[in-house]
Amino acid sequence: MSNCCSPSHERKQLSVHSCFERGRTTRGLPPLAIAGERVTTSYGLWAAFSLRLEADSLCEIRFTASTCTTLIAYCQALVELIQGRRRDEARESGSRFLIDRLPGVPMAKHDRATLAAAAFQAALAATNKPPETGETK
């Protein structure tokens, strides 16, 4: 098994435009083995994350999301800020974490950070589930 990427603990400079551009490409990658439930808003936006763990570190994070520029930017920012960190560190990454680190988003669209954070937390919750064996009793 390959070594997990090391986290970058320094504060990354992110912009909505750069995160959207990178996220537009990465959101189409196939999901990883640990997949969280898809989280949907009442007005139709949705997001889902999938993960690869190695020694309790989030070595790879992927997402898929509806076609909202701000939502894609927040999801990509979350990937860039959290990938390589331990699960316990990642649990603290809520919407305020994203809003504070991705400046320039109008307040009216901060709900996209809440959606991205909830979808990511759903993927983290999936890491606590026992693996399915395919056996029936």
N, C-alpha and C positions, 0 to 999 in steps of 0.2 A: 504494500500500500504506500502511496506517495506521501511525502510530508505535507502537513497542512500549511497553508499559507500563513505567514506571520502577520499579526494585526498591526495596523498602522495607528498608533495611539495619538499621534499629533493631530491637531484639528485640521481637517481637510477643508479647503476652500471650494465650495460648490456653488453652482449657479443653476437656475431653473433651466436655462437653455442647454447648458452642457449635459445636465442629467437627463433631460428629455431626449437629446440626440443619442446618447449612449443607450438609454432605456428603450428607445424605439427599436433598436436592433436586438438587445438582450432579452426583451420580453417574449420573443418568439422562440427561444431555446426550449427544448423538451424539458419537462419537469424532472426533478431528481427523485430519489427513492422515498424520502420523507416529505410527504406533501400535506400541507394544511388545507383545511376546508376553505372553499371560496366564500368570501364575505361580500355581501351585496347591500347597497343602500336602498332606501325606499324609492329613490328616483333613478334606479337602474345602473349606477356605477358599481363595479365589482373589482376585486383583486384577490389573488392567491399567491402564496409563496411555497417554495419547496427548498429542501436543505440537504446537505451532505455533512455529516459529522465525522470527526476524527479526534479521538481522545478528548471528547467533550467540547471541542472547538468547532465553530461553524466554518468549515473549510470552503464551502461553496453555497451560494444562495442564488436562487433564480425566482423570477416572478412572472406572472401574466396578469394583465389588467385590461379593463375597457379602455377605449380610445379617448382618454382625457389627458391633455398635455400635462396638467398639474399633477394628476394622479401618477402618471408614468414617471414624472420627475421625482416625486416623493418616494416612490417605490425604488427607483434606481439609487437615489441618495441613501436610502436605508441599506441597500446592498453594499454600497461603497463604504459606509460608516461602520457597519457591523461585521462584515465578512472577516473571518480570522479571529474573532473574539470568542470567548467562552460563552456557553449558554447562559450562565448566571449573569454575566455582564449584559448580554443581549436582552434579557427580560426587562431591563430598565429603559428600553427604547420606545417610549410612547410618542404620542402626537406632539407634545411640547418639545421633545428631543428633536424631532424632524423640523418643526416650525422654526426653532432657534438656529438650526444649522443650514437651512435653505432659505436665505433671505430673498425678498422681492416678490413673494407670493401675496396677492391681495387677501385681506382678512376674510373676505367672502368665500375664499377657496381653501381656507385652513381645514375644512371638514375632510378634504382629500388626505391630509396627514393622519387624521383620525382613522380613516378607512385603511390606509396603508399600514399603520401601526397595528390595527386589529387583525388584519390578514396575516401579518408577520407573527403576531402572538399566537394565532391559530396554528401556524406551522411549528412554532416552538412547542405548543401543547402536544402536537403529534409526535414529538420526540419522546414523550413520556408513555406513549401507548406501547403495549407489548407487540412484537412483530406477529403478523398473521401467518399461521402455518398452513392454512388450507385444509386442515383436518376438521371433520365434523364429528360430533358425538351423538 
